[in-house]
Amino acid sequence: MRIVAGRHRGRTLIAPDGLAVRPTADRTREAIFNVLTQGKLAGGRNPLIEARVLDAFAGTGALGLEALSRGAARVTFMESQAAALATLRANLEALEESERAEVLAVDVLRAPPAAAPCGVILMDPPYNQGLAAPALTALARGGWIAPGGIVAIELMKAEAFEAPEGFELLDERGYGKAKVAFLTHIG
C-alpha cells in the first residue's frame, strides 16, 4: 500500500496483519482523490487545499495521509481498534506528519464534539454493518462537518445506503467490489 500522489507519492504505508482492518485499495483511493481534486463537487475548486479533514474509521490512516500528501492543512483521524491505532501512529511517524494530525481513539458513533468543523470527510466504515448513515448523523450533530462540506464514503458495492437528513448525494461510483458515495452537508 502506497501514497498515490502529492508530496509523499510512492511512500509505503504499513497495515496490521489479519482481517480486522481493510485498507482502501490504492486504485480506489486514487479514484476518490481524483474525483475530489477535479473540483466538480466543490464549485470548481479542489476542496483539499488547506482543508481541515476528518478520516473516520481511519484504520491505517491511508485516506487521511493521502489528503495530507495532496495539500490538506490538518487531519483528524478517528479509530477505535488498538492494532489499527498503532499502525496509524506508525504511518504518521514514518511520513513525519504527526504535527498536522490528531488521532482520536474513539468510536465514530460516539465522537466528542468537534473543536472546529471539517470541510472534507473521508469514511471507510466496516462493510455491511450499516454504519455510514448513523456515523454521518452523529458527526454532523457533533459539529464535525462544515456546511457545504464534502463527504466520500467507501461501501461494499452491494451495500444499501441512503443519505441521511441534512445530506445530499452528489455522485456514486463503483470500483471493483467497492463503491464510493460522494455527498455534501446541506445542514
SULJO-V956261 format. One record per residue. N is the residue number from 0. SS is DSSP state (alpha for helix, beta for strand, coil for the rest). PHI is phi in whole degrees, 0 to 359 (NA if undefined). D_CENTER is the distance of its C-alpha to the mean C-alpha in Angstrom with 1 decimal. Layout:
n,ss,phi,d_center
N,SS,PHI,D_CENTER
N,SS,PHI,D_CENTER
This chain:
n,ss,phi,d_center
0,coil,NA,16.1
1,beta,226,15.9
2,coil,288,14.1
3,coil,278,14.9
4,coil,210,15.9
5,coil,91,16.6
6,coil,290,18.5
7,coil,257,17.3
8,coil,312,17.9
9,coil,86,19.4
10,coil,291,18.6
11,beta,276,18.3
12,coil,249,15.8
13,coil,261,17.2
14,coil,226,16.2
15,coil,290,18.3
16,coil,291,21.2
17,coil,95,21.3
18,coil,255,19.3
19,coil,293,17.5
20,coil,238,14.3
21,coil,240,13.3
22,coil,297,11.2
23,coil,297,9.8
24,coil,301,13.1
25,alpha,307,13.7
26,alpha,293,15.0
27,alpha,292,12.2
28,alpha,299,9.8
29,alpha,300,12.7
30,alpha,296,13.2
31,alpha,302,9.8
32,alpha,287,10.4
33,alpha,297,14.0
34,alpha,298,13.6
35,alpha,297,11.7
36,alpha,285,14.2
37,alpha,294,17.2
38,coil,85,17.0
39,coil,294,18.3
40,coil,271,15.7
41,coil,230,16.4
42,coil,63,20.2
43,coil,87,20.7
44,coil,248,18.7
45,coil,280,15.7
46,coil,288,13.3
47,coil,278,11.7
48,coil,298,15.2
49,coil,59,15.7
50,coil,276,12.8
51,beta,271,11.5
52,beta,238,7.7
53,beta,246,6.0
54,beta,253,3.6
55,beta,267,5.5
56,coil,57,7.5
57,coil,294,6.7
58,coil,56,9.9
59,coil,286,11.0
60,coil,88,8.3
61,alpha,303,8.5
62,alpha,293,5.2
63,alpha,294,5.9
64,alpha,293,9.4
65,alpha,297,9.4
66,alpha,297,8.6
67,alpha,298,11.4
68,alpha,298,13.5
69,coil,261,13.4
70,coil,115,14.5
71,coil,295,12.1
72,coil,280,14.5
73,beta,205,12.6
74,beta,230,9.4
75,beta,258,9.5
76,beta,253,8.3
77,beta,246,9.4
78,beta,205,11.2
79,coil,246,14.7
80,coil,275,16.1
81,alpha,301,18.5
82,alpha,297,18.4
83,alpha,293,14.6
84,alpha,298,15.0
85,alpha,298,17.9
86,alpha,294,16.1
87,alpha,303,13.2
88,alpha,297,15.9
89,alpha,295,18.0
90,alpha,294,15.4
91,alpha,300,15.1
92,alpha,296,18.9
93,alpha,299,19.5
94,coil,268,17.7
95,coil,55,19.3
96,coil,244,16.2
97,alpha,300,16.9
98,alpha,290,18.5
99,alpha,257,15.5
100,beta,227,13.2
101,beta,230,13.6
102,beta,250,13.1
103,beta,250,13.8
104,beta,274,15.4
105,coil,220,15.0
106,coil,281,14.6
107,alpha,303,11.8
108,alpha,290,14.7
109,alpha,232,16.9
110,coil,295,14.9
111,coil,290,17.4
112,coil,300,17.9
113,coil,283,15.9
114,coil,286,18.0
115,coil,204,16.6
116,coil,287,14.3
117,beta,254,11.1
118,beta,274,11.4
119,beta,227,7.9
120,beta,239,5.3
121,beta,246,2.0
122,beta,229,4.0
123,coil,225,6.3
124,coil,290,9.4
125,coil,306,12.7
126,coil,296,14.5
127,coil,56,17.4
128,coil,245,17.2
129,coil,64,16.7
130,alpha,270,13.9
131,alpha,299,11.6
132,alpha,295,14.3
133,alpha,298,15.5
134,alpha,294,12.2
135,alpha,301,11.8
136,alpha,299,15.5
137,alpha,296,15.3
138,alpha,293,12.6
139,alpha,296,14.7
140,alpha,299,17.8
141,coil,276,16.7
142,coil,80,16.2
143,coil,280,12.5
144,beta,246,12.1
145,beta,292,14.6
146,beta,303,17.1
147,beta,82,16.2
148,beta,298,12.5
149,beta,260,10.4
150,beta,240,7.9
151,beta,238,6.6
152,beta,238,7.2
153,beta,271,8.6
154,beta,227,12.0
155,beta,290,15.3
156,coil,307,17.4
157,coil,273,20.1
158,coil,286,18.0
159,coil,287,19.1
160,coil,210,16.8
161,coil,232,18.2
162,coil,299,16.5
163,coil,287,17.6
164,coil,304,20.0
165,coil,95,18.8
166,beta,230,16.3
167,beta,238,17.4
168,beta,287,16.3
169,beta,263,16.5
170,beta,195,16.1
171,beta,214,15.5
172,beta,224,16.0
173,beta,261,16.9
174,beta,220,16.3
175,coil,63,18.7
176,coil,278,18.1
177,beta,249,14.7
178,beta,225,13.9
179,beta,234,11.1
180,beta,259,11.7
181,beta,249,11.3
182,beta,229,12.5
183,beta,233,13.8
184,beta,271,14.8
185,coil,262,18.6
186,coil,84,19.4
